[in-house]
Amino acid sequence: MSVTESPIKSVDFRSSSREHAIKFLYQCEREKIFYFNPSGFADYVLNFSVAADVADLMGSLIKGVFVHLKDIDETIAKSSKNWSISRMSSTDRCVIRVAAYELLYTDVPVKVVINEAIELAKSYGLSHSGKFVNGILDHISKLKKA
């Protein structure tokens, strides 16, 4: 973070990037696109007037999810008792995938990743989504420590 950048702007920028990444992944799921589509990404950024810094982190999150999708889904499957990935709601699945990518492949603090994911799940998911996402991500974070 630069000296002139406020912490609030930084949080908003990262939160916005996560939110847009989840929306984009949800759109990809609906269209059955399971790879990074540069033209689809550019269209999304243009249509939703996504700021350049938000788009950069958003793109990094999306690419990371797609590059590691098989491993992420295997980890989610290990962490979700009685719930196959296909049985999860699309929204919950997208939130969990982005958060799992961050937990497994970045140095973002665990609490930040989980709290952000819970809030996004509450905003876009079902009434139980926050608790559901929390349980799976908590298990993933413990797997990473082990």
HELIX and SHEET records of a PDB file:
HELIX    1   1 PRO A    7  ARG A   30  1                                  24    
HELIX    2   2 PRO A   38  ASN A   47  1                                  10    
HELIX    3   3 ALA A   52  VAL A   67  1                                  16    
HELIX    4   4 LEU A   69  SER A   79  1                                  11    
HELIX    5   5 ILE A   85  ARG A   87  5                                   3    
HELIX    6   6 SER A   90  TYR A  105  1                                  16    
HELIX    7   7 VAL A  110  TYR A  124  1                                  15    
HELIX    8   8 SER A  129  LYS A  145  1                                  17    
END                                                                             
